[in-house]
Structures are given as C-alpha cells and as structure tokens.
Amino acid sequence: MDRTIAVAEVAQDRLADRRRAGRTADKADRATAEQVLDPATRLLLFDMLGRGRLSTLAGVVSTGKEANVYYATGPLVFKTAILDFKDRRRYVEGDQRFKSGYSGNSRKMVALWAEKEYANLRRLHRAGVPVPLPLFLKPPVLGMAFVGSPDGWPAPLLKDAVEDMRAGPGGVAAVYRQVVVAMRLMYAAARLVHGDLSEYNLLYDEGVAVVIDVSQSVEADHPNALEFLRADCVNVSSFFRRVWGGEEDDEEASADPAVTGDGAAAAKPGKGAVLSPPALFAFVTRPEADPPTDPDGVGRLAAAMADAAAAAAPNGSSPDADAQEVEERVWARSYMPVTLKEVVDAEWKAAVKAEQRERREAKTPKKVKRRKEAVAKRRRHVKVKK
C-alpha cells in the first residue's frame, strides 16, 4: 500500500514538473523586448536583414498604443504581447474586408490590424491623400517610407509644429486647407473615414500635412463611419481654432489666392474662417462629386471659409457665440441615422406614439360609457311604456 502511494506521488510530481516546464517555455516564447519584439518578430527582422530587405535596423523612432516605429527602411512593428488599444472591436466588426471580425487571440488580432493598416495606406495613396508610402507587409511588420529629414530626424506631430506652421508659407491657413482637403479625398475618393484624426495623427513635413495611423480607418459604409467622422470633424475644428491666430497668419491667409478663390473673400479670414464641425462634416460628406475644374474641392472650401469669416466678428468670435457653441454641442451628441430604414423607423414610431396618445385622450372611460348606456336604456323603457 505504501509502495503504491509512493509511486503515485512520484508520477504526480513528474506531471507537475512537465506542466511547469511547458508554462515556462510558453512564457519565454511570448516574452517581448520594448513591448513588441517577441522571438518570432525578432527572427522575422533578422531574416529581412539577411535577405537584404532591410539594410540596417536602428532604434525606436516613436511609440504608441498600437505600435512602435523603428528607423530602417521605415518598418512599423505592431505590438504582439501588450495591446494598449482596447477598443479595436468596433473598428473591425462591420468592415466587409475583414468578415472574420474580432478575434480574442491577441497575435491574430495584431496580424489583422497590420493587414488593415497596409490595405488602408494603399487605398489612400492611390486616392492622392498624403500618407506614408506602404512598401511591404510581413505581419506583424509593416514597412513604410520614412517621413522626415534625410539625416533621420522624423517629421514632428502637428501638435508640436505650431510655430513651424505659422512661419511656413501660407501660415496655419495652408495647413488647415490641406487637412480638410485630405478628409474630403479620404471620404469621396478612397471611401474611407479615418476614425481617429487629430493633431496627434498628423505629421508636418516641410509644409505638408501627412496623415498617419490609419489602422483603425473604416469604409464609408461602415455602421459607425459617420460617428467616427463626426468625432474627426470636432477634433480638427477644435485644434485649428486654438492654434489659428495672429495678424501675420491673417495677412498671409487673406493674400493667398487659394483662400480667396475668385474674390469671394474680401475680408481677412482669421481664426473665424475655421469651419464649424457641422459645416466641416457637410463639406466632407457632400454627395455630389466636385467638378473636374476643382476635383479636390479647394474652391468650394475657399467659399465656405469665406462665409465663415464673413459671419464672424473681426476678433474671430461670432456675435452669437454662446448659441453657436450650444448648437455645435447638440449636433455632436445628436442621433445620426445610418440607413434609410432607421429614418423611416424613427418617423413611423413617432407617428404610432402620437396616434396612440390621441386614442387614449379621445377614449371614453368605461364607467362613463356604462352610465351613458344605462341612461339610454331607461329612456327607451320610458318611451315603450308611453
């Protein structure tokens, strides 16, 4: 009996050792350096170096919640073990290009995210949107052309280049027009919505605004596309309203023919020329195609900016600023139907509720109805007796 117990204990200890060794090996396989470089990713990079796909691989250019950027030929290495971006599901589900949807496996999700970024970059580049040129995809490594100076300095984010924008040709007005036109091209030509457009996802490269971080971009017919676009419009308008100011920028903008168009804007367009979020949303989502003489909508944008500048006070604030702010906040939180069925359903439900309310108000209570019936019965009985 004792021998049987001893043999069972030895077997149990061996089984526990094997399980412990398996867990240790699995943890070592998934261990990462700099939050992204696990053994599989390092082997992939070494293979690219050996095959001559990459000549050199330097340090980190920037880090984010989705990926780390390394300087070589511009590879973007997506995180494999730590996913700081927790809200990926609503950007993938509903996208017809990725019908498999959201996966609970982090490695598969990272590979899918890299494929999504590569596909979006190619589509935007073909549409003429200023984005980094996509070079190759080897999940989870995405290669892009480097955006920055020839000596390896990356282009700054738009939030860090305010002074450079003001000192550049055209001032802040030129950069604002570039961003708005890029939004229009993304929606009308590439049929995509960025989904997270702000000063943190725009680079300023020698006077050009470059759109980055398009992994979460969705197609224009995505169920949440209009909600994402509305948030993008709020972010863009809010940023340029904060940074656009100063007489130097106003003079440069008013002298720029791209702002004045065909003489539509006679006044200086200060920070009041920034379109409100609803106006920017309407400009981007205009269903009619722009004419061949103005394929990017620059002339239409100039007219819209001129109208905004004319409606604003000389200091860039509207006479009815409080009412405008309330209107914009209501617009930002209002219900936005996506399909015609939703509009019909909403109107139909409102009509049904109104009809039910009228019936309730016009309906005679039962006790009143019984009283009237009793009175009518007595009257008939009296007439019969007579």
N, C-alpha and C positions, 0 to 999 in steps of 0.2 A: 504493500500500500504506500509506504514511504517512497519506494523507488518510483512508482507511478506519478506521485505528486512532484517529485524532483524533476522527472523528465518533462512534465507539463510546464513547470516553471521555466526550465531551460528553453523550451520551444517558444514560450510566450516572450521571454527576453530577446530571443533572436528575431522574432517577428517585430517587436518594438524597435530594435536596432535598425532593421531594414526600412521600416516606415520613417524613422528619424533621418536616416541617410537619404531617402528619397525626397523628404521635405527640404533638406539642406541643399541637395543638388538643384531642385527646382528653384529655390530662392536664389542660388548663385546664378542660374541661367537668366533670371529676371532682374538681377541687380543692375542698376544703371549708374552711369557717371554723368554728372551735370544734368540729371533728371531725364535724359533722353538716350544716352549711348549705352544700350544693353549689349551683351555679347553678339547677338545676331546683327544688330546695326553696325557695330564696330567691324565685324567681318565683312559686311557689305561695303563699307567705306574703304577698307583695306583692299578689297577686290577691285574697286574702281580705281584706286591708286595704282595697283599692279597692272591693270589693263590700259592705263594711260587715259582713262576717262576723266580723272582728276590729276592735275599736276602737283598741286600742294593742298594741304588742308591746315588752315590756321585756326585761331581761337574763335571765341564766340563774338559775333557782331552785336546781337541783341537777343533778349529772351522775352518770352511772353507766356500767356496762359495756355497756348496751344502748341508752341514750337520754339525751338532755338535756332537761330540763324548763324551759320559758320561761314567764314570767308575762305573761299577756294575759287571755284567757278560759280559760286553762288548757291550751294545746296541748302535747302531748308529741311532740317531734321525734326520730324514730329516726335512728341513725347510718347513713350511706349508704356511706362510704368505709372506715371503720375499724370492724371488728366485734370487740370485745374478748371477747364471749361466744362461745367456740369450740365449745361442746358443744350447739349447737342441734339437731343431727340427731336425738338420741334423744327430744327433746320434740315433734318434728313427725311423724316416722315412726311409724306406728301410730295416728295420730289420724284417724278416719274423716271428719272435717270438712275435712281437707286431704289428700286422697288423692294429690295430685301429689307430696307428700313433699318431701324436702330438695333444694334446687337449689344448684348450685355458683355461680350468679350472685348476687353479694352484693346487688345492687339488688333483684332479685326476692325474695330471702330477707328483706330488710328490709321490703318491702311485705307479704309473707306474715306476718311477725312482727307488724306493726301490725294487720293484719286479725284475727289470732288474739287479740291483746290486747283489741280492741274487742268481739269476739264473747264473750269470757270476761267482760268487765266487764258487758255487758248481761245475760248469764245470771245472774251473781252478784247484780246489783242487783235483778232480778226475784225472786230467791230470798230477799231480805232480808238479804244479807250486807253489812256496812258497807264499801263501796268508793267511790272517786270516781265521780261520775255521768258516764257517757260522753255526749258531746254530738254529735260528728261525726267522720267518718273520711275523710281525703283522703290516702291513702298518699303519702309516709311520715309525714304529720302526723296525729296523733290528738288530738282536743280533749276535755278533761275539765274538770269543775268544780274550781275551786281549793279545796284543803283547807288552811285556815289562818285567820288573823285577817282582819278586814275591811280593815285597812290594808296587807295584802300580805305579812305575815310567814307563811311556811309552817309547818305543824304539824311538830314535831320527830319524829325517829325514836324508836321505843320505847327503843332503847339509850341515847338521850340524855335521856330523860324519866323516869328512875328516881325522882328526888326529887319530881317533879310527881305521879307515880303514888302515891307514899307519902303525899303531902299531900292527894291528892284524895279524894272521897267513896268510902268502901269500901276505900281503900288498894290495895295490889297485888292483893289477892284479887278485887276487882271487875274489874280489867283482865284477870286470868287467866281468869275465867269468861267474859268477852266473847270472848277469843281462842279458847277451847275450843268455845264455842257456835258461833262463826263457822266453825271447822273442821268441826263436825258439819253445819251448814247447807250448807256447800260440798259435802260428800260426799253427804248424804242428799237435799237439795232441789235443788241445782244439778248434782249428779252430776259434780263436778269435784274434782281434787286440785291444790293449789297448786303443789307441786313445789320450792319454794324458800322456804318460810315460816320466818322467823326474826325477831329483833328489828331486822334491817336492812330488812325489807319490811313493817313495821307502823308506822303513824303514831299519835301520841297527840294527839287533837284535842278539847280540853276534856272530858276524862274518857272519851272514846270511842276504842277501838282500831279504826283503819281499815286494811283490807288493801289493799296496793298491789302493783305489779309482778306482774301475773297473766298476762303474755305467755307464760310457759312452762307455765302450768297445762294439765293434760291431763284427758281424760274419765276417769270412774271405771273404765271397762272397757279403758283403755289397757294394753298389755302391761307397762309399767313403773309403773303407777299406784300399786300397793301398795308398791313400793320407794321411790318418791318420798314417799308418805305416811309411811312408817316414818321416813325422814330428817326430815320435818317434825315428827313427834312427838318425836324425840330433841332437835331444836333448841329447841322450845318448852319442854319439860320442863327442859332444861339451863339455859335463860335464867332461868326463873322460880324455879328452885331457888337460883340465885345471888343474885337481887335480893330475894327474899321473905325478910324477917326483921325483927326489931324488935318490941318489945312493943306499940307503938302500932298497927301493922298487925294483929297478932294479936287485939287487943281489938276493933278495928273489924270484922274479919272474923267474929269469934265473935258479935258483936251483930247482924250483918247477917242478916235472915231468909232471904235468898237462899242463904246458905251453910248455915244450919242446917236449912232446909227445914221439915219438920213436927216439929222437935225431935229429928232423928236424930243431930245432932252436939251433944253436951253439952260436949265439951272444946274448948279453944281450938285452931282449926286454924292452926298456924304453917306454916313452910315445908314441914313434913312432909305437909301437905294437898295438895301438888302431886302429881298423878298420875304414876306412873312411865310411861316410854314405852310399855311393853306395855299398861298399863291405859288410857292415853290412846288408843292405837290401837284397842283393843277398844271404847271408848266411841264413837269416831267411826264405826267400821265396823259398828256393831250392825245386823244385817239387819232386825230388827223396827222398824216405824215407831213413833215416840213418840206417846203418846195425845193426843187433842185438848186435854185439860186441861193438857198440858205439851208443846206442839209443838216447842219448841226444846231439850228435854231438860235444862232447868235443874234440875228436881227430881232427875232421875237423876244429874246431875253433882254436886249437893249431897250425895247419898247416897254417891257414890264418893269425894268429897273427905273426907267424914266418916269413911269406913272407912280411908282412907289416914292421916288424922290420928290415929285411934284406934290404928292399928298402929305409929305412930311414937312415939319417945321424946319427952319434953317439950321437949328441945332441938332437935327436928326431925329427929333421926337415928334410923334403925332399929337395934334391938339387934343384928340380924344384917346390918349394913350391907355388910360385905365380900361375903357370899354374895349379897345383892341386887344389888350392883354387877356381880358376875360374871354373874349371871343376865341382867341387862339387856344386858351386852356380848355375851353369847352370842346373845340374841334379836336384837340389832341386826345380827349377822353371819350369822344362820341362813338356810338356803334357804327361800324363800317361794314355793310354787307359786301360779300364777295361775289355771289352769283345772283342772277335774276330771280331764282327761286326763293332766296332769302328775302328779297324785297317784296315779292308777291305774298309770301307767308306773313311777313310783318304787317302789311296792309290788310290782309284778309283777317288776321287775328284781331286787329284793331276794330275792323268793321263788325266782326262777330261779337266782340265785347260791347260795342255800342248798341247793337241790336238787342242783346240780352239785357242790357241796362234799361232800354226803353220798354221792353216787355215787362220787366219787373215793376217799373214805375206805373205802367198802364194796367197791370193786372189787378183785378178786384179781389180783396181779401175774401176768404171762404165764409167767415161769419157774416160779412156784409151781403154776400151772394145768397146765403141761406135766408137772411132776413127779407131780402127782396123777393125771393121765391115764395116765402110764407105770406107776405102781403099780397102778392099777385094771386095766390091760391084762395085767400079769403075773399078777395074782390070777385073772383069768378063764382065762388059759392054764393055770395050775396046776390049776384045777378041771376043765378039759377032759381033761387027762392022767389024773387020778384016775378 
